[in-house]
């Protein structure tokens, strides 16, 4: 894992945030690097541990909503993204909410390079 610069959620870097993701993610992907951080969250680069799986490389976006309304909005956005199908839009692979670490919302997206 190659760490990023500034702190993410309350000083937690990508490797620390990775530990709070559910086994459905951590058992199927390995953390490669932190791609970036912003006001609303952190984006991590991960690789599928199953070499034949598609997509092999993904971006995992981690966001910590301020309240239940914001969490509902983030999950609704993920459901809307799931219905979209375009080569110009990253495909949603998985999404959910990790109740540990303050209720972090995660989305797993195909990595567009």
C-alpha positions in Angstrom: 0.0 0.0 0.0 1.2 3.5 -0.9 -0.2 6.1 1.4 -1.5 9.5 0.4 -0.7 12.9 1.8 -3.3 14.8 3.8 -5.4 13.1 6.4 -8.8 11.6 5.5 -11.6 11.0 8.1 -10.2 12.5 11.3 -6.6 11.7 10.4 -7.3 8.1 9.2 -5.4 7.1 6.1 -6.6 4.6 3.5 -5.0 1.6 5.2 -6.8 2.3 8.4 -10.1 2.9 6.6 -9.7 -0.4 4.8 -9.9 -2.2 8.1 -13.5 -1.0 8.6 -14.8 -2.3 5.3 -17.0 -5.5 5.4 -15.4 -8.9 4.5 -17.3 -8.9 1.2 -14.9 -6.2 0.1 -11.7 -7.1 2.0 -11.9 -10.8 1.2 -12.3 -10.1 -2.5 -10.0 -7.1 -3.1 -6.5 -6.1 -2.0 -5.6 -2.5 -1.3 -3.1 -1.0 -3.7 -3.0 2.7 -3.1 -4.9 5.7 -2.0 -6.0 7.6 -5.1 -7.2 10.8 -3.4 -9.0 12.6 -0.6 -11.5 15.3 -0.5 -14.1 17.0 1.7 -16.5 14.1 1.5 -14.2 11.1 1.6 -11.4 9.0 0.3 -10.9 7.0 -2.9 -8.8 3.9 -2.8 -7.3 1.8 -5.7 -7.9 -2.0 -5.2 -7.4 -5.1 -7.2 -9.7 -8.1 -7.3 -8.0 -11.1 -5.7 -9.7 -13.4 -8.2 -7.4 -12.9 -11.3 -10.2 -13.9 -13.7 -12.8 -11.5 -12.2 -13.9 -8.4 -14.2 -13.1 -5.7 -13.5 -9.7 -6.5 -12.1 -8.9 -3.0 -10.8 -11.5 -0.9 -9.0 -11.8 2.4 -7.3 -13.4 2.2 -3.8 -15.0 5.5 -2.7 -15.5 5.8 1.1 -17.7 8.6 2.5 -18.8 9.3 6.0 -22.2 11.0 5.9 -23.0 13.7 8.6 -26.4 12.3 9.3 -29.0 9.7 8.2 -30.4 12.0 5.6 -27.0 12.4 3.9 -26.5 8.7 4.2 -29.8 8.0 2.4 -28.9 10.4 -0.3 -25.5 8.7 -0.9 -27.1 5.3 -1.1 -29.8 6.6 -3.4 -27.1 8.0 -5.7 -25.5 4.6 -5.8 -28.7 2.9 -6.7 -29.2 5.5 -9.6 -25.6 4.8 -10.8 -26.4 1.1 -10.8 -29.1 1.6 -13.4 -26.8 3.6 -15.8 -25.0 1.8 -18.6 -22.6 3.9 -20.7 -18.9 3.5 -21.6 -18.5 7.1 -20.4 -19.6 6.3 -16.8 -17.8 4.0 -14.4 -19.8 0.9 -13.7 -21.0 0.3 -10.1 -19.7 -3.0 -8.9 -20.9 -3.0 -5.3 -22.1 -0.6 -2.7 -23.1 -0.6 1.0 -22.8 0.8 4.4 -20.2 -0.3 6.9 -21.7 0.3 10.4 -18.3 0.4 12.0 -16.4 3.6 12.1 -19.4 5.9 12.2 -21.4 4.4 9.4 -19.2 4.8 6.3 -20.8 4.5 2.9 -18.7 2.7 0.3 -19.1 2.3 -3.5 -16.9 0.0 -5.6 -16.6 1.3 -9.1 -14.8 0.0 -12.2 -11.5 1.9 -12.6 -11.5 3.9 -15.8 -8.0 4.7 -16.9 
